[in-house]
Amino acid sequence: MKRLLLLALTLGLVLTAAVAHAGKLDEIKQRGTLVCGVKDSVVPFGFIDETSKQLVGFDVDICQFIADRAGVKLEVKTVTSATRIPMLTQGSVDLVAATMTHKFERDDVIDFSITYFDAGQRLLVKKGGGIKSAADLKGKKVATVKGSTSEKNMKAAQPDCVVVSFDEYPQAFLALKQGKAEAVTTDEPILVGLKNSDPEPDKWDIVGDFIASEPYGLGLVENDSKFRDFVNKSLAEMWTTGAYQKSYDKWFGKDTKYFIPLKWKMEVWP
């Protein structure tokens, strides 16, 4: 009896250890769903389509490709700049595709994929308002969002400005429209989305040199090289097969309101 009890206990410990060490990719495949965190107010990366009422965008396409390659369904959950890392570390999402810049300080708590979008931080201002660069914002209010790299970058570029942070980019843009801020600062493609989604886009300008480089990576759970390798290979396949360029043209092509020429190449390993 003691031997049977010991055997059962040993088997239970082995099974528990196996579950505990099961990687994220195995977990996703067993569940049959990839849960991806995407923003819902950043055109055209992630936003609610007015017709379908579905969350769509370039980041959703990235997630869908990875889900298809894993042979599972895609489930999308809404995140913000402030909630995306906590939701990832708490296990609410499997990965984050949410215009997130790969910063070394973020590597302390999560891992990143290779760069899947290359951006740079600039300024959105009222046309003819006299603001042409960060130097013109001394003593003025600049709107951005909580939890973004834009907050720190702006203070570094213009220490004498007042950074006012909101939960979402549309709120920051509204502050500019209402005269409560002199500029909105974030990554250029996000600013393009804000400007050209406005009923009067010609009232606004995107100005200044890059305040900072903003290479976007997919946020991943830490210390899971199998899942990270799978995601990186998926991104590389998306690029080499032309699926990336097809999605890019859909959202950022010259026939869209959000045209940004594709001037960079994804790092693809042999």
Secondary structure as UniProt FT lines:
FT   HELIX           2..20
FT   HELIX           24..31
FT   STRAND          33..38
FT   STRAND          41..42
FT   TURN            43..45
FT   STRAND          46..48
FT   TURN            50..52
FT   STRAND          55..56
FT   HELIX           58..70
FT   STRAND          73..78
FT   TURN            81..83
FT   HELIX           84..89
FT   TURN            90..91
FT   STRAND          95..96
FT   HELIX           104..108
FT   STRAND          111..126
FT   TURN            127..128
FT   HELIX           134..137
FT   TURN            138..139
FT   STRAND          141..145
FT   TURN            146..147
FT   HELIX           149..157
FT   TURN            159..160
FT   STRAND          162..166
FT   HELIX           169..177
FT   TURN            178..179
FT   STRAND          183..187
FT   HELIX           188..197
FT   HELIX           201..203
FT   STRAND          204..220
FT   TURN            222..223
FT   HELIX           225..240
FT   TURN            241..242
FT   HELIX           243..252
FT   TURN            254..255
FT   TURN            257..258
//
